[in-house]
Amino acid sequence: MHDLFFSSGTGHSMMVLSFVTGTGLMHSKLKIKGVSFGLARILPVGILFSALGVKSAPLFFHSFHHPVL
């Protein structure tokens, strides 16, 4: 369970993705003055988590720095 929250593996990436998506879906149900943003609310939630420093797979982007051949 500790690895899901504090590692950089696949399980951690899936947990972060599920958490951000679930939080965005919960916020998509909110109506402010009769206006609901729907699924478009997931993007600002993802941007907020990114601004707070939550990273899903930092080693994924690091792999682009190494040549393949």
PQR file with spaces between the fields and no chain letter, atoms N, CA, C, O and H, PARSE charges and radii, in Angstrom:
ATOM       1  N    MET     1       0.829   -1.190    0.000 -0.4000 1.5000
ATOM       2  CA   MET     1       0.000    0.000    0.000 -0.0000 2.0000
ATOM       3  C    MET     1       0.876    1.258    0.000  0.5500 1.7000
ATOM       4  O    MET     1       0.534    2.260   -0.628 -0.5500 1.4000
ATOM       5  N    HIS     2       1.985    1.195    0.696 -0.4000 1.5000
ATOM       6  CA   HIS     2       2.900    2.335    0.765 -0.0000 2.0000
ATOM       7  C    HIS     2       3.439    2.676   -0.621  0.5500 1.7000
ATOM       8  O    HIS     2       3.617    3.851   -0.943 -0.5500 1.4000
ATOM       9  H    HIS     2       2.263    0.380    1.206  0.4000 1.0000
ATOM      10  N    ASP     3       3.703    1.650   -1.453 -0.4000 1.5000
ATOM      11  CA   ASP     3       4.248    1.883   -2.791 -0.0000 2.0000
ATOM      12  C    ASP     3       3.278    2.618   -3.701  0.5500 1.7000
ATOM      13  O    ASP     3       3.709    3.343   -4.597 -0.5500 1.4000
ATOM      14  H    ASP     3       3.558    0.696   -1.191  0.4000 1.0000
ATOM      15  N    LEU     4       1.982    2.447   -3.493 -0.4000 1.5000
ATOM      16  CA   LEU     4       1.011    3.134   -4.339 -0.0000 2.0000
ATOM      17  C    LEU     4       1.075    4.641   -4.168  0.5500 1.7000
ATOM      18  O    LEU     4       0.811    5.387   -5.111 -0.5500 1.4000
ATOM      19  H    LEU     4       1.631    1.857   -2.766  0.4000 1.0000
ATOM      20  N    PHE     5       1.423    5.095   -2.970 -0.4000 1.5000
ATOM      21  CA   PHE     5       1.413    6.528   -2.693 -0.0000 2.0000
ATOM      22  C    PHE     5       2.780    7.185   -2.831  0.5500 1.7000
ATOM      23  O    PHE     5       2.860    8.375   -3.135 -0.5500 1.4000
ATOM      24  H    PHE     5       1.637    4.489   -2.204  0.4000 1.0000
ATOM      25  N    PHE     6       3.859    6.430   -2.612 -0.4000 1.5000
ATOM      26  CA   PHE     6       5.172    7.074   -2.523 -0.0000 2.0000
ATOM      27  C    PHE     6       6.219    6.510   -3.462  0.5500 1.7000
ATOM      28  O    PHE     6       7.403    6.789   -3.273 -0.5500 1.4000
ATOM      29  H    PHE     6       3.793    5.463   -2.365  0.4000 1.0000
ATOM      30  N    SER     7       5.846    5.738   -4.455 -0.4000 1.5000
ATOM      31  CA   SER     7       6.835    5.214   -5.396 -0.0000 2.0000
ATOM      32  C    SER     7       6.623    5.860   -6.757  0.5500 1.7000
ATOM      33  O    SER     7       5.824    6.786   -6.894 -0.5500 1.4000
ATOM      34  H    SER     7       4.884    5.512   -4.609  0.4000 1.0000
ATOM      35  N    SER     8       7.338    5.369   -7.757 -0.4000 1.5000
ATOM      36  CA   SER     8       7.184    5.926   -9.098 -0.0000 2.0000
ATOM      37  C    SER     8       6.873    4.822  -10.109  0.5500 1.7000
ATOM      38  O    SER     8       7.203    4.951  -11.288 -0.5500 1.4000
ATOM      39  H    SER     8       7.987    4.617   -7.646  0.4000 1.0000
ATOM      40  N    GLY     9       6.255    3.765   -9.662 -0.4000 1.5000
ATOM      41  CA   GLY     9       5.955    2.645  -10.538 -0.0000 2.0000
ATOM      42  C    GLY     9       4.609    2.777  -11.224  0.5500 1.7000
ATOM      43  O    GLY     9       3.951    3.815  -11.154 -0.5500 1.4000
ATOM      44  H    GLY     9       5.988    3.661   -8.704  0.4000 1.0000
ATOM      45  N    THR    10       4.219    1.703  -11.885 -0.4000 1.5000
ATOM      46  CA   THR    10       2.965    1.682  -12.625 -0.0000 2.0000
ATOM      47  C    THR    10       1.767    1.812  -11.700  0.5500 1.7000
ATOM      48  O    THR    10       0.809    2.515  -12.021 -0.5500 1.4000
ATOM      49  H    THR    10       4.754    0.860  -11.941  0.4000 1.0000
ATOM      50  N    GLY    11       1.810    1.140  -10.556 -0.4000 1.5000
ATOM      51  CA   GLY    11       0.705    1.227   -9.604 -0.0000 2.0000
ATOM      52  C    GLY    11       0.472    2.648   -9.131  0.5500 1.7000
ATOM      53  O    GLY    11      -0.669    3.090   -8.995 -0.5500 1.4000
ATOM      54  H    GLY    11       2.588    0.568  -10.296  0.4000 1.0000
ATOM      55  N    HIS    12       1.560    3.359   -8.882 -0.4000 1.5000
ATOM      56  CA   HIS    12       1.458    4.755   -8.446 -0.0000 2.0000
ATOM      57  C    HIS    12       0.838    5.615   -9.547  0.5500 1.7000
ATOM      58  O    HIS    12      -0.014    6.460   -9.275 -0.5500 1.4000
ATOM      59  H    HIS    12       2.487    3.000   -8.992  0.4000 1.0000
ATOM      60  N    SER    13       1.267    5.398  -10.785 -0.4000 1.5000
ATOM      61  CA   SER    13       0.726    6.171  -11.904 -0.0000 2.0000
ATOM      62  C    SER    13      -0.772    5.938  -12.064  0.5500 1.7000
ATOM      63  O    SER    13      -1.528    6.885  -12.285 -0.5500 1.4000
ATOM      64  H    SER    13       1.960    4.711  -11.007  0.4000 1.0000
ATOM      65  N    MET    14      -1.203    4.689  -11.956 -0.4000 1.5000
ATOM      66  CA   MET    14      -2.620    4.368  -12.081 -0.0000 2.0000
ATOM      67  C    MET    14      -3.426    4.950  -10.926  0.5500 1.7000
ATOM      68  O    MET    14      -4.558    5.395  -11.120 -0.5500 1.4000
ATOM      69  H    MET    14      -0.589    3.920  -11.777  0.4000 1.0000
ATOM      70  N    MET    15      -2.848    4.951   -9.722 -0.4000 1.5000
ATOM      71  CA   MET    15      -3.539    5.512   -8.565 -0.0000 2.0000
ATOM      72  C    MET    15      -3.734    7.014   -8.729  0.5500 1.7000
ATOM      73  O    MET    15      -4.819    7.527   -8.453 -0.5500 1.4000
ATOM      74  H    MET    15      -1.929    4.590   -9.564  0.4000 1.0000
ATOM      75  N    VAL    16      -2.705    7.725   -9.172 -0.4000 1.5000
ATOM      76  CA   VAL    16      -2.800    9.171   -9.366 -0.0000 2.0000
ATOM      77  C    VAL    16      -3.804    9.493  -10.470  0.5500 1.7000
ATOM      78  O    VAL    16      -4.621   10.400  -10.319 -0.5500 1.4000
ATOM      79  H    VAL    16      -1.824    7.309   -9.396  0.4000 1.0000
ATOM      80  N    LEU    17      -3.746    8.756  -11.576 -0.4000 1.5000
ATOM      81  CA   LEU    17      -4.680    8.973  -12.669 -0.0000 2.0000
ATOM      82  C    LEU    17      -6.120    8.734  -12.225  0.5500 1.7000
ATOM      83  O    LEU    17      -7.010    9.517  -12.559 -0.5500 1.4000
ATOM      84  H    LEU    17      -3.082    8.019  -11.699  0.4000 1.0000
ATOM      85  N    SER    18      -6.353    7.669  -11.482 -0.4000 1.5000
ATOM      86  CA   SER    18      -7.702    7.366  -10.999 -0.0000 2.0000
ATOM      87  C    SER    18      -8.190    8.421  -10.011  0.5500 1.7000
ATOM      88  O    SER    18      -9.357    8.812  -10.041 -0.5500 1.4000
ATOM      89  H    SER    18      -5.630    7.033  -11.210  0.4000 1.0000
ATOM      90  N    PHE    19      -7.301    8.878   -9.141 -0.4000 1.5000
ATOM      91  CA   PHE    19      -7.679    9.871   -8.144 -0.0000 2.0000
ATOM      92  C    PHE    19      -8.035   11.209   -8.798  0.5500 1.7000
ATOM      93  O    PHE    19      -9.035   11.832   -8.439 -0.5500 1.4000
ATOM      94  H    PHE    19      -6.354    8.560   -9.117  0.4000 1.0000
ATOM      95  N    VAL    20      -7.217   11.648   -9.755 -0.4000 1.5000
ATOM      96  CA   VAL    20      -7.484   12.919  -10.434 -0.0000 2.0000
ATOM      97  C    VAL    20      -8.769   12.827  -11.244  0.5500 1.7000
ATOM      98  O    VAL    20      -9.582   13.751  -11.225 -0.5500 1.4000
ATOM      99  H    VAL    20      -6.405   11.142  -10.046  0.4000 1.0000
ATOM     100  N    THR    21      -8.961   11.711  -11.960 -0.4000 1.5000
ATOM     101  CA   THR    21     -10.173   11.542  -12.753 -0.0000 2.0000
ATOM     102  C    THR    21     -11.406   11.482  -11.866  0.5500 1.7000
ATOM     103  O    THR    21     -12.421   12.109  -12.172 -0.5500 1.4000
ATOM     104  H    THR    21      -8.300   10.960  -11.976  0.4000 1.0000
ATOM     105  N    GLY    22     -11.331   10.741  -10.778 -0.4000 1.5000
ATOM     106  CA   GLY    22     -12.462   10.639   -9.859 -0.0000 2.0000
ATOM     107  C    GLY    22     -12.813   11.964   -9.218  0.5500 1.7000
ATOM     108  O    GLY    22     -13.990   12.294   -9.068 -0.5500 1.4000
ATOM     109  H    GLY    22     -10.507   10.232  -10.529  0.4000 1.0000
ATOM     110  N    THR    23     -11.795   12.729   -8.837 -0.4000 1.5000
ATOM     111  CA   THR    23     -12.030   14.037   -8.242 -0.0000 2.0000
ATOM     112  C    THR    23     -12.659   14.975   -9.271  0.5500 1.7000
ATOM     113  O    THR    23     -13.570   15.735   -8.944 -0.5500 1.4000
ATOM     114  H    THR    23     -10.839   12.461   -8.959  0.4000 1.0000
ATOM     115  N    GLY    24     -12.175   14.922  -10.512 -0.4000 1.5000
ATOM     116  CA   GLY    24     -12.760   15.751  -11.569 -0.0000 2.0000
ATOM     117  C    GLY    24     -14.198   15.373  -11.861  0.5500 1.7000
ATOM     118  O    GLY    24     -15.030   16.246  -12.109 -0.5500 1.4000
ATOM     119  H    GLY    24     -11.435   14.305  -10.778  0.4000 1.0000
ATOM     120  N    LEU    25     -14.504   14.070  -11.836 -0.4000 1.5000
ATOM     121  CA   LEU    25     -15.880   13.639  -12.057 -0.0000 2.0000
ATOM     122  C    LEU    25     -16.802   14.085  -10.930  0.5500 1.7000
ATOM     123  O    LEU    25     -17.953   14.446  -11.178 -0.5500 1.4000
ATOM     124  H    LEU    25     -13.828   13.361  -11.634  0.4000 1.0000
ATOM     125  N    MET    26     -16.306   14.064   -9.692 -0.4000 1.5000
ATOM     126  CA   MET    26     -17.120   14.553   -8.572 -0.0000 2.0000
ATOM     127  C    MET    26     -17.401   16.042   -8.737  0.5500 1.7000
ATOM     128  O    MET    26     -18.517   16.495   -8.481 -0.5500 1.4000
ATOM     129  H    MET    26     -15.371   13.770   -9.491  0.4000 1.0000
ATOM     130  N    HIS    27     -16.398   16.802   -9.162 -0.4000 1.5000
ATOM     131  CA   HIS    27     -16.591   18.242   -9.355 -0.0000 2.0000
ATOM     132  C    HIS    27     -17.458   18.538  -10.562  0.5500 1.7000
ATOM     133  O    HIS    27     -18.072   19.603  -10.628 -0.5500 1.4000
ATOM     134  H    HIS    27     -15.492   16.434   -9.370  0.4000 1.0000
ATOM     135  N    SER    28     -17.525   17.623  -11.520 -0.4000 1.5000
ATOM     136  CA   SER    28     -18.339   17.871  -12.710 -0.0000 2.0000
ATOM     137  C    SER    28     -19.830   17.859  -12.390  0.5500 1.7000
ATOM     138  O    SER    28     -20.632   18.390  -13.158 -0.5500 1.4000
ATOM     139  H    SER    28     -17.027   16.758  -11.467  0.4000 1.0000
ATOM     140  N    LYS    29     -20.202   17.264  -11.275 -0.4000 1.5000
ATOM     141  CA   LYS    29     -21.612   17.216  -10.882 -0.0000 2.0000
ATOM     142  C    LYS    29     -22.073   18.501  -10.199  0.5500 1.7000
ATOM     143  O    LYS    29     -23.273   18.711  -10.027 -0.5500 1.4000
ATOM     144  H    LYS    29     -19.550   16.833  -10.651  0.4000 1.0000
ATOM     145  N    LEU    30     -21.133   19.363   -9.807 -0.4000 1.5000
ATOM     146  CA   LEU    30     -21.488   20.605   -9.127 -0.0000 2.0000
ATOM     147  C    LEU    30     -22.115   21.596  -10.102  0.5500 1.7000
ATOM     148  O    LEU    30     -21.682   21.713  -11.248 -0.5500 1.4000
ATOM     149  H    LEU    30     -20.158   19.193   -9.947  0.4000 1.0000
ATOM     150  N    LYS    31     -23.127   22.300   -9.639 -0.4000 1.5000
ATOM     151  CA   LYS    31     -23.745   23.363  -10.433 -0.0000 2.0000
ATOM     152  C    LYS    31     -23.579   24.676   -9.685  0.5500 1.7000
ATOM     153  O    LYS    31     -23.896   24.781   -8.500 -0.5500 1.4000
ATOM     154  H    LYS    31     -23.479   22.205   -8.708  0.4000 1.0000
ATOM     155  N    ILE    32     -23.081   25.662  -10.392 -0.4000 1.5000
ATOM     156  CA   ILE    32     -22.918   26.993   -9.821 -0.0000 2.0000
ATOM     157  C    ILE    32     -23.827   27.929  -10.599  0.5500 1.7000
ATOM     158  O    ILE    32     -23.618   28.168  -11.788 -0.5500 1.4000
ATOM     159  H    ILE    32     -22.824   25.576  -11.355  0.4000 1.0000
ATOM     160  N    LYS    33     -24.845   28.461   -9.913 -0.4000 1.5000
ATOM     161  CA   LYS    33     -25.859   29.326  -10.531 -0.0000 2.0000
ATOM     162  C    LYS    33     -26.515   28.654  -11.726  0.5500 1.7000
ATOM     163  O    LYS    33     -26.807   29.302  -12.731 -0.5500 1.4000
ATOM     164  H    LYS    33     -25.015   28.267   -8.947  0.4000 1.0000
ATOM     165  N    GLY    34     -26.746   27.350  -11.611 -0.4000 1.5000
ATOM     166  CA   GLY    34     -27.434   26.611  -12.660 -0.0000 2.0000
ATOM     167  C    GLY    34     -26.555   26.145  -13.810  0.5500 1.7000
ATOM     168  O    GLY    34     -27.057   25.555  -14.767 -0.5500 1.4000
ATOM     169  H    GLY    34     -26.510   26.824  -10.795  0.4000 1.0000
ATOM     170  N    VAL    35     -25.237   26.402  -13.734 -0.4000 1.5000
ATOM     171  CA   VAL    35     -24.318   26.026  -14.807 -0.0000 2.0000
ATOM     172  C    VAL    35     -23.437   24.888  -14.325  0.5500 1.7000
ATOM     173  O    VAL    35     -22.839   24.964  -13.252 -0.5500 1.4000
ATOM     174  H    VAL    35     -24.829   26.881  -12.957  0.4000 1.0000
ATOM     175  N    SER    36     -23.361   23.828  -15.129 -0.4000 1.5000
ATOM     176  CA   SER    36     -22.503   22.694  -14.825 -0.0000 2.0000
ATOM     177  C    SER    36     -21.479   22.546  -15.944  0.5500 1.7000
ATOM     178  O    SER    36     -21.821   22.674  -17.119 -0.5500 1.4000
ATOM     179  H    SER    36     -23.848   23.767  -16.000  0.4000 1.0000
ATOM     180  N    PHE    37     -20.232   22.279  -15.589 -0.4000 1.5000
ATOM     181  CA   PHE    37     -19.171   22.173  -16.588 -0.0000 2.0000
ATOM     182  C    PHE    37     -19.037   20.760  -17.155  0.5500 1.7000
ATOM     183  O    PHE    37     -18.395   20.577  -18.189 -0.5500 1.4000
ATOM     184  H    PHE    37     -19.953   22.175  -14.634  0.4000 1.0000
ATOM     185  N    GLY    38     -19.616   19.779  -16.517 -0.4000 1.5000
ATOM     186  CA   GLY    38     -19.563   18.410  -17.004 -0.0000 2.0000
ATOM     187  C    GLY    38     -18.150   17.853  -16.983  0.5500 1.7000
ATOM     188  O    GLY    38     -17.376   18.132  -16.067 -0.5500 1.4000
ATOM     189  H    GLY    38     -20.138   19.927  -15.677  0.4000 1.0000
ATOM     190  N    LEU    39     -17.822   17.072  -17.985 -0.4000 1.5000
ATOM     191  CA   LEU    39     -16.520   16.412  -18.031 -0.0000 2.0000
ATOM     192  C    LEU    39     -15.363   17.376  -18.237  0.5500 1.7000
ATOM     193  O    LEU    39     -14.211   17.011  -17.998 -0.5500 1.4000
ATOM     194  H    LEU    39     -18.450   16.845  -18.729  0.4000 1.0000
ATOM     195  N    ALA    40     -15.640   18.588  -18.672 -0.4000 1.5000
ATOM     196  CA   ALA    40     -14.582   19.575  -18.853 -0.0000 2.0000
ATOM     197  C    ALA    40     -13.943   19.968  -17.522  0.5500 1.7000
ATOM     198  O    ALA    40     -12.887   20.601  -17.512 -0.5500 1.4000
ATOM     199  H    ALA    40     -16.576   18.884  -18.866  0.4000 1.0000
ATOM     200  N    ARG    41     -14.551   19.612  -16.425 -0.4000 1.5000
ATOM     201  CA   ARG    41     -14.026   19.950  -15.103 -0.0000 2.0000
ATOM     202  C    ARG    41     -12.813   19.095  -14.735  0.5500 1.7000
ATOM     203  O    ARG    41     -12.082   19.440  -13.807 -0.5500 1.4000
ATOM     204  H    ARG    41     -15.409   19.099  -16.433  0.4000 1.0000
ATOM     205  N    ILE    42     -12.589   18.002  -15.435 -0.4000 1.5000
ATOM     206  CA   ILE    42     -11.450   17.130  -15.124 -0.0000 2.0000
ATOM     207  C    ILE    42     -10.132   17.845  -15.447  0.5500 1.7000
ATOM     208  O    ILE    42      -9.154   17.685  -14.717 -0.5500 1.4000
ATOM     209  H    ILE    42     -13.183   17.722  -16.189  0.4000 1.0000
ATOM     210  N    LEU    43     -10.093   18.623  -16.519 -0.4000 1.5000
ATOM     211  CA   LEU    43      -8.857   19.315  -16.911 -0.0000 2.0000
ATOM     212  C    LEU    43      -8.360   20.288  -15.846  0.5500 1.7000
ATOM     213  O    LEU    43      -7.180   20.228  -15.500 -0.5500 1.4000
ATOM     214  H    LEU    43     -10.888   18.753  -17.113  0.4000 1.0000
ATOM     215  N    PRO    44      -9.198   21.192  -15.300 -0.5600 1.5000
ATOM     216  CA   PRO    44      -8.691   22.080  -14.246  0.2800 2.0000
ATOM     217  C    PRO    44      -8.245   21.326  -12.993  0.5500 1.7000
ATOM     218  O    PRO    44      -7.305   21.751  -12.320 -0.5500 1.4000
ATOM     219  N    VAL    45      -8.903   20.218  -12.674 -0.4000 1.5000
ATOM     220  CA   VAL    45      -8.477   19.432  -11.512 -0.0000 2.0000
ATOM     221  C    VAL    45      -7.097   18.839  -11.773  0.5500 1.7000
ATOM     222  O    VAL    45      -6.251   18.835  -10.879 -0.5500 1.4000
ATOM     223  H    VAL    45      -9.666   19.872  -13.220  0.4000 1.0000
ATOM     224  N    GLY    46      -6.859   18.339  -12.980 -0.4000 1.5000
ATOM     225  CA   GLY    46      -5.534   17.814  -13.331 -0.0000 2.0000
ATOM     226  C    GLY    46      -4.464   18.885  -13.277  0.5500 1.7000
ATOM     227  O    GLY    46      -3.349   18.636  -12.819 -0.5500 1.4000
ATOM     228  H    GLY    46      -7.547   18.343  -13.706  0.4000 1.0000
ATOM     229  N    ILE    47      -4.803   20.083  -13.747 -0.4000 1.5000
ATOM     230  CA   ILE    47      -3.849   21.199  -13.704 -0.0000 2.0000
ATOM     231  C    ILE    47      -3.557   21.586  -12.256  0.5500 1.7000
ATOM     232  O    ILE    47      -2.416   21.899  -11.915 -0.5500 1.4000
ATOM     233  H    ILE    47      -5.709   20.286  -14.119  0.4000 1.0000
ATOM     234  N    LEU    48      -4.582   21.566  -11.406 -0.4000 1.5000
ATOM     235  CA   LEU    48      -4.380   21.890   -9.994 -0.0000 2.0000
ATOM     236  C    LEU    48      -3.452   20.882   -9.329  0.5500 1.7000
ATOM     237  O    LEU    48      -2.536   21.271   -8.605 -0.5500 1.4000
ATOM     238  H    LEU    48      -5.508   21.312  -11.683  0.4000 1.0000
ATOM     239  N    PHE    49      -3.677   19.597   -9.563 -0.4000 1.5000
ATOM     240  CA   PHE    49      -2.808   18.579   -8.965 -0.0000 2.0000
ATOM     241  C    PHE    49      -1.381   18.711   -9.489  0.5500 1.7000
ATOM     242  O    PHE    49      -0.427   18.498   -8.741 -0.5500 1.4000
ATOM     243  H    PHE    49      -4.421   19.281  -10.151  0.4000 1.0000
ATOM     244  N    SER    50      -1.226   19.058  -10.753 -0.4000 1.5000
ATOM     245  CA   SER    50       0.101   19.258  -11.315 -0.0000 2.0000
ATOM     246  C    SER    50       0.794   20.461  -10.670  0.5500 1.7000
ATOM     247  O    SER    50       1.995   20.417  -10.400 -0.5500 1.4000
ATOM     248  H    SER    50      -2.001   19.232  -11.361  0.4000 1.0000
ATOM     249  N    ALA    51       0.042   21.527  -10.425 -0.4000 1.5000
ATOM     250  CA   ALA    51       0.604   22.719   -9.787 -0.0000 2.0000
ATOM     251  C    ALA    51       1.016   22.434   -8.349  0.5500 1.7000
ATOM     252  O    ALA    51       1.937   23.059   -7.824 -0.5500 1.4000
ATOM     253  H    ALA    51      -0.933   21.562  -10.644  0.4000 1.0000
ATOM     254  N    LEU    52       0.329   21.489   -7.718 -0.4000 1.5000
ATOM     255  CA   LEU    52       0.678   21.119   -6.346 -0.0000 2.0000
ATOM     256  C    LEU    52       1.868   20.168   -6.280  0.5500 1.7000
ATOM     257  O    LEU    52       2.322   19.826   -5.188 -0.5500 1.4000
ATOM     258  H    LEU    52      -0.420   20.982   -8.145  0.4000 1.0000
ATOM     259  N    GLY    53       2.378   19.739   -7.426 -0.4000 1.5000
ATOM     260  CA   GLY    53       3.569   18.907   -7.467 -0.0000 2.0000
ATOM     261  C    GLY    53       3.309   17.419   -7.522  0.5500 1.7000
ATOM     262  O    GLY    53       4.241   16.636   -7.333 -0.5500 1.4000
ATOM     263  H    GLY    53       2.009   20.017   -8.313  0.4000 1.0000
ATOM     264  N    VAL    54       2.078   16.993   -7.774 -0.4000 1.5000
ATOM     265  CA   VAL    54       1.776   15.567   -7.870 -0.0000 2.0000
ATOM     266  C    VAL    54       2.237   15.084   -9.239  0.5500 1.7000
ATOM     267  O    VAL    54       1.803   15.605  -10.266 -0.5500 1.4000
ATOM     268  H    VAL    54       1.321   17.629   -7.927  0.4000 1.0000
ATOM     269  N    LYS    55       3.120   14.083   -9.248 -0.4000 1.5000
ATOM     270  CA   LYS    55       3.636   13.531  -10.497 -0.0000 2.0000
ATOM     271  C    LYS    55       3.237   12.079  -10.594  0.5500 1.7000
ATOM     272  O    LYS    55       3.326   11.333   -9.618 -0.5500 1.4000
ATOM     273  H    LYS    55       3.473   13.660   -8.413  0.4000 1.0000
ATOM     274  N    SER    56       2.800   11.679  -11.768 -0.4000 1.5000
ATOM     275  CA   SER    56       2.377   10.287  -11.915 -0.0000 2.0000
ATOM     276  C    SER    56       3.536    9.385  -12.289  0.5500 1.7000
ATOM     277  O    SER    56       3.649    8.291  -11.735 -0.5500 1.4000
ATOM     278  H    SER    56       2.728   12.284  -12.561  0.4000 1.0000
ATOM     279  N    ALA    57       4.385    9.786  -13.186 -0.4000 1.5000
ATOM     280  CA   ALA    57       5.498    8.930  -13.601 -0.0000 2.0000
ATOM     281  C    ALA    57       6.678    9.783  -14.054  0.5500 1.7000
ATOM     282  O    ALA    57       6.864    9.976  -15.256 -0.5500 1.4000
ATOM     283  H    ALA    57       4.293   10.674  -13.636  0.4000 1.0000
ATOM     284  N    PRO    58       7.472   10.292  -13.133 -0.5600 1.5000
ATOM     285  CA   PRO    58       8.583   11.150  -13.543  0.2800 2.0000
ATOM     286  C    PRO    58       9.619   10.417  -14.377  0.5500 1.7000
ATOM     287  O    PRO    58      10.291   11.045  -15.195 -0.5500 1.4000
ATOM     288  N    LEU    59       9.773    9.108  -14.198 -0.4000 1.5000
ATOM     289  CA   LEU    59      10.751    8.358  -14.972 -0.0000 2.0000
ATOM     290  C    LEU    59      10.301    8.146  -16.412  0.5500 1.7000
ATOM     291  O    LEU    59      11.133    7.882  -17.280 -0.5500 1.4000
ATOM     292  H    LEU    59       9.227    8.598  -13.533  0.4000 1.0000
ATOM     293  N    PHE    60       9.002    8.257  -16.684 -0.4000 1.5000
ATOM     294  CA   PHE    60       8.499    8.094  -18.041 -0.0000 2.0000
ATOM     295  C    PHE    60       9.077    9.164  -18.952  0.5500 1.7000
ATOM     296  O    PHE    60       9.572    8.843  -20.032 -0.5500 1.4000
ATOM     297  H    PHE    60       8.326    8.471  -15.979  0.4000 1.0000
ATOM     298  N    PHE    61       9.027   10.416  -18.550 -0.4000 1.5000
ATOM     299  CA   PHE    61       9.541   11.495  -19.383 -0.0000 2.0000
ATOM     300  C    PHE    61      11.065   11.516  -19.392  0.5500 1.7000
ATOM     301  O    PHE    61      11.669   11.985  -20.357 -0.5500 1.4000
ATOM     302  H    PHE    61       8.624   10.678  -17.673  0.4000 1.0000
ATOM     303  N    HIS    62      11.683   11.025  -18.351 -0.4000 1.5000
ATOM     304  CA   HIS    62      13.143   10.952  -18.290 -0.0000 2.0000
ATOM     305  C    HIS    62      13.662    9.972  -19.338  0.5500 1.7000
ATOM     306  O    HIS    62      14.781   10.130  -19.826 -0.5500 1.4000
ATOM     307  H    HIS    62      11.192   10.644  -17.567  0.4000 1.0000
ATOM     308  N    SER    63      12.871    8.971  -19.690 -0.4000 1.5000
ATOM     309  CA   SER    63      13.312    7.969  -20.668 -0.0000 2.0000
ATOM     310  C    SER    63      13.464    8.560  -22.072  0.5500 1.7000
ATOM     311  O    SER    63      14.137    7.955  -22.906 -0.5500 1.4000
ATOM     312  H    SER    63      11.962    8.843  -19.293  0.4000 1.0000
ATOM     313  N    PHE    64      12.869    9.713  -22.363 -0.4000 1.5000
ATOM     314  CA   PHE    64      13.007   10.329  -23.668 -0.0000 2.0000
ATOM     315  C    PHE    64      14.392   10.937  -23.886  0.5500 1.7000
ATOM     316  O    PHE    64      14.758   11.229  -25.025 -0.5500 1.4000
ATOM     317  H    PHE    64      12.322   10.205  -21.686  0.4000 1.0000
ATOM     318  N    HIS    65      15.160   11.131  -22.833 -0.4000 1.5000
ATOM     319  CA   HIS    65      16.474   11.746  -22.961 -0.0000 2.0000
ATOM     320  C    HIS    65      17.527   10.761  -23.468  0.5500 1.7000
ATOM     321  O    HIS    65      18.590   11.180  -23.924 -0.5500 1.4000
ATOM     322  H    HIS    65      14.864   10.894  -21.908  0.4000 1.0000
ATOM     323  N    HIS    66      17.251    9.480  -23.396 -0.4000 1.5000
ATOM     324  CA   HIS    66      18.209    8.461  -23.809 -0.0000 2.0000
ATOM     325  C    HIS    66      17.939    8.031  -25.250  0.5500 1.7000
ATOM     326  O    HIS    66      16.793    7.751  -25.604 -0.5500 1.4000
ATOM     327  H    HIS    66      16.387    9.139  -23.025  0.4000 1.0000
ATOM     328  N    PRO    67      18.967    7.974  -26.076 -0.5600 1.5000
ATOM     329  CA   PRO    67      18.751    7.522  -27.450  0.2800 2.0000
ATOM     330  C    PRO    67      18.359    6.035  -27.493  0.5500 1.7000
ATOM     331  O    PRO    67      18.810    5.236  -26.672 -0.5500 1.4000
ATOM     332  N    VAL    68      17.526    5.694  -28.452 -0.4000 1.5000
ATOM     333  CA   VAL    68      17.043    4.317  -28.572 -0.0000 2.0000
ATOM     334  C    VAL    68      18.107    3.416  -29.167  0.5500 1.7000
ATOM     335  O    VAL    68      18.312    2.299  -28.691 -0.5500 1.4000
ATOM     336  H    VAL    68      17.160    6.344  -29.119  0.4000 1.0000
ATOM     337  N    LEU    69      18.776    3.881  -30.190 -0.4000 1.5000
ATOM     338  CA   LEU    69      19.803    3.062  -30.851 -0.0000 2.0000
ATOM     339  C    LEU    69      21.181    3.482  -30.451  0.5500 1.7000
ATOM     340  O    LEU    69      22.162    2.900  -30.912 -0.5500 1.4000
ATOM     341  H    LEU    69      18.609    4.788  -30.577  0.4000 1.0000
